[in-house]
Amino acid sequence: MSAAKPVALITGSGAGIGKACALRFAKEGYRVVIADVSSNDGQATREQIRASGGEVLFCQGNVANETDCQAFARAALDAWGRIDVLVANAGARVYGSLLDATEDDWEKILGVNLKGVAYSCKAVLPTMMQQKSGAIVIISSANALVGRADMPLYDATKAAVLSLTRSLAVAHGKDGIRVNAICPGFTITDFHIRRAAEQGISEQELRARAAGYGLLGRPAEPHQIASAVYFMASEDASHITGQYLIVDGGWSVQSGAG
């Protein structure tokens, strides 16, 4: 990475894991582009980074639209002239069995979880190729590797981006670009807290129900996933590409983990 202050573009970074990544990269001295569909979340995260002295932009948009992804990259280049890291984090969920899934369900989850990741990568790759440097970290899931019955659409898209990770690593290694993935297990994010609240479940109760998860007996916090993301993007991982790192507290190695 050059001596110029680096730039990280992070999708879905208004809340949850994405927000934790934005805060971590800002703390490490990166200039950060927050890209999120939620104006309220994105602006709140932007102000939090600004309050700590960080350089940050917020771009509202949906990664399912290629034009929005191109706009995210253009905003970074217009402001700072470079893109050193992409964290392709934005994601959507669809619950229920394959038999229950509608065409709209498929369009929603493929649009965000697969096409959105591809569009985000496509938007930053030309700049990284010109720079002859860059790191892309794609957020997959431990459930991409372990079967379960109730979220087949989500899990299929998270498995698909692992294939995309490998393909992009092969295609762009000679361009000086590394592409890796992180596979989180259950993580207590804003999404889960808000969804629980809609069901009349407090955050304290949510955490109590999650006790015993994995081999460490607890779910992850967003900052723990962000630490793994930062590692994969950093010089400490400079000889790692085309790989995925499971960050699930040992959940996926247990018998009957699905």
HUTARA-V868216 format. One record per run of one state. SS is the DSSP state (@ for helix, = for strand, . for the rest). FROM is the first residue (numbers start at 1). LEN is the number of residues. Records with the same first field share a line. If there is no record, write none. Layout:
# HUTARA-V868216
SS=FROM-LEN ; FROM-LEN
This chain:
# HUTARA-V868216
.=1-6 ; 12-4 ; 28-3 ; 37-2 ; 52-4 ; 61-5 ; 81-4 ; 89-7 ; 97-1 ; 101-2 ; 132-2 ; 140-2 ; 145-6 ; 176-1 ; 185-2 ; 189-1 ; 199-4 ; 211-9 ; 234-1 ; 238-6 ; 248-3 ; 254-5
==7-5 ; 31-6 ; 56-5 ; 85-4 ; 96-1 ; 134-6 ; 151-1 ; 177-8 ; 187-2 ; 220-2 ; 244-4
@=16-12 ; 39-13 ; 66-15 ; 98-3 ; 103-29 ; 142-3 ; 152-24 ; 190-9 ; 203-8 ; 222-12 ; 235-3 ; 251-3
